[in-house]
Amino acid sequence: MRIENHTYFFAIVLIFVLLSSMFYSCRKDDFTTDSGAKLSFSTDTLLFDTVFTTMSSTTKRIKVYNRNSDNLIISDIRLQNGANSQFRINVDGLSGNQHSNVEIRSGDSIYIFLEVTIDPNSLLSPFVVEEQLLFSTNGNNQKVHLMAWGQNAHYFTPKKYVNGLPPYSCLDGDCSGSLPPVTANWINDKPYVIVGYLVIDSLDKLVIDAGVKVHLHNNSGLWVYKDGNLVVNGTPSDPVTFQGTRLEYTYQDISGQWDRIWINEGSADNVINHAIIKNAFIGIQAEPLPFNPTAPTSTNKLRLNGCEITNSAAVNLLATNYQITDTNSLITQAGQSSIFLRGGGNYKFYHTTIANFWDQGTRDASAVFLQNYYQDVNGNVQVRDIDSAVFVNTIIEGNNEIEFDTDVLAPGVINFKIDYSIVRSTKSLTGPNYVGIIQNPSIAVFNNYLLNDYRLWVSSPAVNAGKNAGVTIDILGNSRTLPYDLGAYEN
């Protein structure tokens, strides 16, 4: 063999050895066994905000880093309580409460996703559930502390599934037509959680005490069915709250978390005193059943006093051919109208603050919108003139050019009057429908609407601009003095 051929042969062997060395360097034996090689974590304590017992939490995550110069194998990732843990983990897409031989290359990382479902107990106040997420790498043990606040509650979950209706439960517990009418009193001990719709059936009555917190799950609602009755007894210092079931701080201003409070004509007046109704799709929808354009307006009223209805994805207060009297309420942010009245009815608003500075998207509708027609369940347009809509000592403000508007289907009419009120509008507000109007004030009306502070600014044009409408206290229970201020707050 010539020397050139020997040289060529040894070059081939050398290349093979180098390639083999590179291949084997990428196999398992390049993972360090040094017990001093530690993991790093995006947090050492993962906290879940208050979670209702039996209901799954939001999903949270931690990131696990290998900041070492060598590759690592995590021999064990597990929850301390194993199968009995109230927490659940998912490691890089794989579920289970224990995982073995998880590889992390040098400079790389993995995600671990966590949820918790807390078991109920007898405690009334929120309580803490704790757990350790354990990691073992080359005999080196590390941990991330897990904490969750649990809250027991009264639960209402669906019992009935009927085509064309949302899943629902009933106040009597069984939705049985053979049971006599019930009167339920919700006391302020634990929150009340509604999943699906809770129906206050015919001749049933629900009384809600001051301070009660009602939480409605996604797409859930409270339905006051025909001849049912709702009485909410909140106070200025201890209001009743209706909101979603997500209690994390980041969800406090997310609209559309639940569906609505739906009220039909009652066996007596439905009364809501000092309630906070927030983050719904529609705050309150009031309308008689069945829908009949020739029927007289509902004989019973919905009476609102000192309520705050805010941050609804669509409408805060929607009414069809109903009777509503409101005093001292705040009806604010909504994705469309704050108040939408249609197809008949008698409405009175005294010292109501209506302010729609919606900033979560485009809003086409005015803050207050009135129309003399509606669509029935078959999609047909039905005309029913609004008998009366009166706004006295009110504030109608917002970030649109026109915040009070009407839509009249001829030859019908809308009988309305705005009396001693502030109105934001580029339309002409003259004639018998408008008395004592302050149109488009050039100075601030509220302390700070960006912070949802609708108390009156010290130099607000609403101060001392009202008439005597017989409302002698404001939303906070403070006495009003003549000349009265406009809106829900007396300055």
NUFIKOL-244712 format. One line per 5 residues: number of its first residue (from 1); for each residue x negated, y negated, z of C-alpha. Coordinates in steps of 0.001 Angstrom, whole numbers, plus 524288, in hexadecimal, padded with zeros to 5 digits. Layout:
NUFIKOL-244712
NUM = X/Y/Z | ...
//
This chain:
NUFIKOL-244712
1 = 80000/80000/80000 | 7FAB0/7F2B7/7FC31 | 7F852/7E886/806BD | 802D9/7DFBB/800FB | 80CAD/7EAA2/802F3
6 = 8085B/7EC8A/8113B | 80A0C/7DE04/8139F | 817A3/7DE60/80DD9 | 81B68/7EA2B/81646 | 816ED/7E3E5/822F9
11 = 81E26/7D765/81F87 | 82AAA/7DF31/81DE8 | 8288D/7E5E6/82B10 | 82608/7D8E0/831AF | 83280/7D2FE/82C37
16 = 83A3D/7DEE5/830D4 | 83494/7DDD3/83E8A | 837E1/7CF56/83F2D | 845B1/7D1A5/83A69 | 8476B/7DCB7/84429
21 = 84289/7D40C/84F16 | 84C1C/7C96C/84B3D | 8573F/7D350/84A9E | 8548E/7D915/857FC | 852C5/7CBA8/85E04
26 = 8613E/7C926/85B2F | 865C4/7D568/8621D | 869CE/7D725/87033 | 85C0B/7D730/8757B | 85AC2/7C891/8730C
31 = 864D7/7C5A3/87DC8 | 85DF3/7C19F/88A2E | 85F1D/7C9A7/89695 | 85A00/7BE9E/89F0C | 862F1/7BD01/8AAEC
36 = 85EF8/7AEC4/8AB67 | 865C5/7ABC9/89E83 | 87263/7A53C/8A292 | 87ECB/7A0F5/89BD0 | 883D4/7930A/89BBD
41 = 8923C/78F48/89C52 | 89A36/783AB/897C2 | 89FC0/78306/8A593 | 89D9B/789EA/8B271 | 8ABF8/78893/8B674
46 = 8B7B4/789BE/8AD74 | 8C409/78384/8B2FA | 8D1E8/785E4/8AE2D | 8DBA5/77B48/8B192 | 8E846/77F43/8B839
51 = 8EE53/78B45/8B1E9 | 8FBEF/7905A/8B4DD | 8FBB6/79E2D/8BA22 | 8FF2A/7A8DD/8B042 | 8FC7A/79F7A/8A4EC
56 = 8F015/7A018/89CE5 | 8E6D0/7949B/89D95 | 8E094/78D1A/892AB | 8D453/79352/88CDC | 8C770/78DC4/89182
61 = 8B9A0/79125/88DA0 | 8ABC5/79117/89266 | 89F86/791C9/88A2C | 89451/79AD8/88DDD | 886D0/796CE/888EA
66 = 87A08/79E03/8873A | 8700E/79319/8888F | 864B8/79CBC/889AE | 85A7C/79F0F/87F51 | 85E52/7AD72/87EB0
71 = 86AD5/7B454/87AF0 | 87371/7B956/8860E | 87CDB/7C471/8884A | 8871E/7C1C0/892A5 | 8893A/7CF42/89802
76 = 895F8/7CBE1/89EE8 | 8A03D/7C106/89E7B | 8ABCB/7C382/8A766 | 8B60D/7BDAB/8B047 | 8B344/7C06E/8BE7C
81 = 8C0B8/7C635/8C0FB | 8C0C2/7CE34/8B49A | 8CDF8/7D36A/8B069 | 8D440/7CCFB/8BC51 | 8CFDD/7BF68/8B86E
86 = 8D9FA/7B508/8B580 | 8D08A/7AF5A/8AB80 | 8CE23/7B4A6/89DCD | 8C20C/7B314/8954B | 8BEA3/7B41E/886FA
91 = 8B041/7B4E5/88351 | 8AD62/7B088/87575 | 8BA72/7B5A2/8709A | 8BB21/7C226/878B1 | 8C53C/7C30F/88395
96 = 8C33C/7CA43/89044 | 8BEF7/7C76F/89E1B | 8B1B9/7CE0C/89C73 | 8A7E3/7CD9F/89146 | 89AB6/7D46E/88FC4
101 = 88E39/7D22E/887F1 | 891A0/7C4CC/88291 | 88664/7BF51/87A7F | 88276/7B107/87A14 | 87719/7AD18/8716A
106 = 86D4C/7A319/875F0 | 87331/79571/8750E | 880AA/79AF2/8722D | 88D49/79B73/87A16 | 89A59/7A268/87B72
111 = 8A7FB/79DF1/87F58 | 8B00F/7A41A/88A15 | 8BE90/7A0C4/88A0B | 8C672/7A1B0/8968F | 8D4C9/7A193/89AAE
116 = 8DBAB/7A3E5/8A796 | 8E91D/7A8A6/8ABB3 | 8EB36/7A6BA/8BA3B | 8F334/7B011/8C265 | 8FE50/7A9F0/8CA48
121 = 8FE56/7A958/8D90B | 90645/7A2DB/8E3C2 | 8FF0A/795DB/8E426 | 90656/78958/8E0DB | 8FA7A/7809D/8DEC9
126 = 8F04A/782AD/8D423 | 8E5D8/78CA6/8D7AC | 8D87C/7909B/8D278 | 8D4BD/79D50/8CBAD | 8C614/79FA6/8CA79
131 = 8BDC9/7A988/8C332 | 8AFD3/7AB95/8BE82 | 8ABBC/7AE44/8B086 | 89F76/7B68D/8B20F | 893D7/7B7FB/8A8DD
136 = 888BD/7C1DC/8A9F5 | 87C94/7C045/8A18B | 87070/7C8A0/8A3EA | 87488/7CA4D/8B20D | 8767E/7BBB1/8B3C6
141 = 8843F/7B8A8/8B8AA | 88B01/7ABB4/8B5D9 | 898FB/7A6EE/8B71C | 8A2C7/79C8A/8B32B | 8AD00/798E8/8BD41
146 = 8BB33/79929/8B8C4 | 8C5E5/79172/8BFAB | 8D458/78FAE/8BCA2 | 8DF17/78884/8C3D4 | 8EB88/79070/8C491
151 = 8F952/78B63/8C6B8 | 90511/793B1/8CA0F | 91213/78F93/8C44A | 92059/792DC/8C258 | 9214B/7991B/8B4D9
156 = 92C4E/79980/8AAEA | 92963/7A26C/89F6B | 93228/7A666/89405 | 93CE9/7B05D/89659 | 9449F/7AE4D/889D5
161 = 94089/7AEAB/87B96 | 94B35/7AA0B/8724B | 9495C/7A73A/863D0 | 9495B/798B5/86137 | 94641/79521/86F5D
166 = 9396B/79451/8768F | 936D7/79F17/8809B | 93D67/79B0A/88D46 | 94067/79E15/89B57 | 94B96/798E0/8A399
171 = 94CDB/79208/8B08D | 954C9/79D81/8B5F4 | 9496D/7A6A6/8B325 | 950DF/7B050/8AAA4 | 957B4/7A824/8A029
176 = 963F9/7AFC8/8A37D | 9711B/7AA16/89FDB | 9775F/7B227/8AAA2 | 97038/7AAE1/8B587 | 976A5/79F35/8BC2F
181 = 970A8/791B1/8BA14 | 96451/78F16/8C1CA | 95E85/782FE/8C802 | 94FC4/7839A/8C948 | 9477E/77A54/8D145
186 = 93919/77960/8CDB6 | 93177/77532/8D9B8 | 923C1/76FA4/8D9CB | 91BF8/77B7F/8DE20 | 915AC/78129/8D1EC
191 = 915DD/77CCB/8C3A4 | 92061/7823B/8BAAF | 91B72/7884D/8ADFF | 92499/78A30/8A26C | 920D0/79343/89743
196 = 92A66/792CF/88BF2 | 936E0/78B4B/88EDC | 93D98/78ABB/89C0C | 94C4F/7892A/89A3E | 9552A/7824C/8A3FD
201 = 9615A/78933/89F53 | 96F77/78484/89F99 | 97395/78033/8AD51 | 965FB/7831A/8B2B0 | 95ED0/77813/8B99D
206 = 95064/77597/8BC0A | 94C19/76BDA/8C663 | 93D90/7687B/8C69F | 937E1/7626A/8D2E2 | 92E19/7573F/8D36D
211 = 92006/75AC4/8D07E | 922FA/7675E/8C91D | 919D9/76A76/8BDCF | 91FC8/77187/8B22D | 9165E/77755/8A847
216 = 91B28/77BE7/89B05 | 9134A/78511/89279 | 910C4/78352/883FF | 91DB3/78195/87C73 | 92563/782CA/88921
221 = 93073/77A3A/88DF3 | 93B65/777CA/89792 | 94906/7790F/89194 | 954B9/7732C/898A3 | 95F33/77A79/89140
226 = 96D17/775CF/88F45 | 9736A/77338/89C90 | 966B5/775A9/8A3CE | 96177/76B5A/8AD0A | 953E0/76625/8B03D
231 = 950B3/75D17/8BB9B | 9429E/758B3/8BDAD | 94030/751DB/8CA9F | 932B1/74C04/8C929 | 92EE0/73FAD/8D074
236 = 925A5/7347F/8CD07 | 91B3B/73A17/8D619 | 91DFF/74869/8D339 | 92292/74A4C/8C520 | 9262E/75726/8BEC3
241 = 91CC3/75AC6/8B3D8 | 91F78/76243/8A742 | 9132B/765CD/89FB6 | 90BE7/77119/89933 | 90550/77CB8/89F8E
246 = 8F781/778B2/89BF4 | 8F20A/771BC/8A7BF | 8E44B/76EE9/8A2F4 | 8E06B/760AB/8A2F0 | 8DE9C/760E4/89427
251 = 8ED03/7645B/8926C | 8F2BB/75959/89A90 | 8F5C5/75107/88E86 | 8F7F2/75B51/883F3 | 90590/759D5/87E11
256 = 90E40/76507/8797D | 90A47/76ECA/8840D | 91876/772EA/8863C | 9254C/7710B/87F1F | 92FCB/768C9/885D4
261 = 93A6B/766C0/89002 | 946CD/76954/8882F | 95373/76450/88E25 | 9614B/766E8/88941 | 96D9C/760D5/88ED8
266 = 96E8B/7647D/89D19 | 978B0/7680F/8A725 | 9747C/75B7B/8ADFE | 96A94/750CC/8AB8C | 95CCD/755CD/8A98A
271 = 9540C/74D58/8B1F0 | 94547/74BF4/8B151 | 93F73/74333/8BBBC | 930F9/73FED/8BBB8 | 92BB9/74AB2/8B30B
276 = 91F38/74AE0/8AB29 | 921A9/75203/89E55 | 9152D/752DF/89680 | 90E21/759E2/88B7B | 91A45/76023/8857C
281 = 91E2E/7611F/87736 | 92ADC/759F5/87A7D | 92C35/754E8/8885E | 93B16/75529/889AB | 944E9/758E4/87F24
286 = 95309/755F5/882ED | 95E7B/75A0B/87A46 | 96BC2/760AB/87B81 | 96ED1/76E32/87662 | 97465/7715A/86CB7
291 = 97015/76666/863C2 | 97C7D/76003/85EB9 | 97C0E/7527D/85868 | 98A71/75007/85B83 | 9896F/753E5/869C7
296 = 98993/74943/87426 | 97D0F/745C2/87AF2 | 97964/74EE3/88608 | 9816C/74B56/89208 | 9761A/74DCD/89B4E
301 = 969E7/745A9/89C15 | 95B8C/747C3/89CF5 | 956C9/73E3D/8A73E | 9484B/73B14/8A7BD | 94256/7330A/8B287
306 = 9340E/72F85/8B441 | 92F44/73A24/8AB08 | 922C2/73AA2/8A331 | 9242D/741A5/8962A | 91768/74146/88EDC
311 = 90E2C/74743/88500 | 917FA/74F80/87D6D | 91307/75479/87069 | 91FBB/7504C/8699C | 929DE/748B6/871A7
316 = 92AE0/7458B/88015 | 939AC/743F4/880B5 | 94237/74952/875BB | 95107/74834/876BE | 95C7C/74BAC/86DFF
321 = 96A56/74715/87153 | 96765/7467F/87FCE | 968D1/73D39/88B4D | 95C24/738E6/891B3 | 959C9/72E98/89C00
326 = 94BD1/72B66/89F9F | 94619/7222A/8A9AE | 937E5/71F2C/8AC96 | 931CD/729A4/8A408 | 924F4/729DE/89CA4
331 = 926C8/72FF7/88F36 | 9199B/72F06/888DA | 91052/735ED/87F84 | 9167E/73EBF/87521 | 9125F/743F1/867F0
336 = 91E54/73DCD/8619A | 928E2/73660/86909 | 9290C/73477/877AA | 937F6/733C1/87709 | 93FB8/73968/86B8D
341 = 94E88/737FA/86C32 | 956E6/73DAB/8615E | 964C3/74130/85D98 | 96DB9/73B3E/867D2 | 96CB5/738CE/87648
346 = 96C3D/72E48/880AD | 95F0D/72A20/885E7 | 95AEE/72050/8903B | 94CF0/71CF0/89398 | 94A3F/7139D/89ECA
351 = 93C74/70F2A/8A221 | 936B0/719D8/8998E | 92897/718B8/8951B | 92777/71E84/88774 | 91959/71DBE/882E5
356 = 913DE/72629/8781F | 90561/7241A/875CE | 90365/731A1/86FDB | 8F514/73404/86C8E | 8F4F4/7428A/8693C
361 = 8F897/740F9/85AF0 | 9010E/7393F/85184 | 90E55/73523/856B7 | 9185C/730EB/84C89 | 9247E/72F39/854EE
366 = 9279A/723AC/85DAD | 92723/72502/86C71 | 9360A/723E9/86CCC | 93D8E/72956/8612D | 94C58/729DC/85F84
371 = 953F7/7308A/854A4 | 96276/73356/852E3 | 96114/74100/84D48 | 95A6E/74E02/84FA6 | 958A7/75B37/8492D
376 = 96100/7665E/84E27 | 95C4A/7744A/84FFF | 95EFA/77704/84199 | 956C6/76B8A/83D20 | 96283/7633F/83946
381 = 96254/754B4/83C25 | 96D0A/750E5/845AD | 970B6/742B3/84821 | 97425/73E6D/855EC | 972E3/73006/8593C
386 = 96BE2/72C75/865B6 | 97661/726B3/86E73 | 96D41/71EBF/876EA | 95EA9/71D44/8797E | 95B1B/7128F/8831A
391 = 94D71/70E9B/88749 | 94CFF/704D0/89289 | 94083/6FF59/898A5 | 9389D/70913/890DC | 92B38/708D0/88A9A
396 = 929E5/70ECD/87D09 | 91B77/70E66/8799E | 91176/71627/871EA | 906CA/71610/867B7 | 90FC7/71614/85BCD
401 = 914E2/709C2/8555A | 92319/70DE9/8572A | 9264C/71483/86415 | 9351C/71355/86392 | 93C14/71818/85765
406 = 9491E/71D76/852B3 | 94DBE/725C7/8475D | 95C2D/72455/843F9 | 962D4/72D87/83A82 | 96D72/72517/83427
411 = 97841/72245/836A6 | 9751A/725C2/844BA | 9700E/71D04/84F8C | 96706/71D11/85B34 | 96BF7/714D9/8666C
416 = 96013/71047/86DDC | 95B99/704B7/875CB | 94E3F/700D7/87AE4 | 94FAB/6F76C/88612 | 944B7/6EFD6/88CB4
421 = 939C3/6F891/887FB | 92C70/6F890/88199 | 92C76/6FE76/8740B | 92104/700F2/86AF1 | 925F1/6FF42/85CE8
426 = 922FE/6F806/85057 | 93179/6F84B/84CEB | 93A7F/6ED0E/84FFC | 940C0/6EEFB/85D54 | 94C06/6E571/85CC1
431 = 95AAB/6E66D/85DC7 | 96408/6EBBB/8680C | 95C5F/6F873/869A0 | 950B2/6F126/86F43 | 951CD/6E856/87B32
436 = 9468A/6E22C/8829A | 93C39/6E95A/87AB5 | 92D97/6E746/87C55 | 92863/6EBA8/86F3A | 91A3A/6EF61/86CFC
441 = 91438/6E8F7/87902 | 906AD/6E396/8765D | 90145/6E711/883B3 | 9000A/6F40D/88AA8 | 90C40/6FA1F/8905D
446 = 90600/704F3/89889 | 8FA43/70612/8A17B | 8F3A4/70FF5/89885 | 8FB7B/718A5/88F65 | 8EEE8/71F8A/88B38
451 = 8EE51/72515/898EF | 8FD05/72776/8993C | 8FE7B/71C8F/8A319 | 90BAA/7167A/89FB6 | 90CA0/70D99/8AB6F
456 = 90E35/6FF99/8A72D | 90269/6F701/8A511 | 9029D/6EB52/8AE16 | 90557/6E218/8A2A5 | 90E10/6EBA4/89B4B
461 = 91970/6E598/893C7 | 921CD/6F00B/89A42 | 92055/6E998/8A792 | 92CD1/6E282/8ABD6 | 932A9/6E442/89E37
466 = 93E47/6ECD8/8A1BE | 94C65/6EB38/8A584 | 953F2/6F0EA/8B0DB | 9577A/6FE90/8AC27 | 95AAA/703CB/8B995
471 = 94DFD/70B78/8BB04 | 9485D/706BC/8C7EB | 93C64/70F9B/8C931 | 931BF/713A9/8BFBB | 92BA6/720C2/8BC39
476 = 92353/72088/8C88E | 92EAC/71D41/8D16F | 92A69/70F1B/8D2DD | 93511/704D2/8D408 | 93796/6FC40/8C844
481 = 93930/6ED97/8CA2D | 93FFD/6E444/8C102 | 93C89/6E10E/8B680 | 939C6/6EF67/8B3E9 | 92E13/6F43F/8AC39
486 = 92FDE/6FC58/89FED | 92CAB/70AB3/89F96 | 92B39/714E6/8AA24 | 921F9/70D50/8B2FD | 924DC/70124/8BAD5
491 = 91840/6F955/8BAF3
//
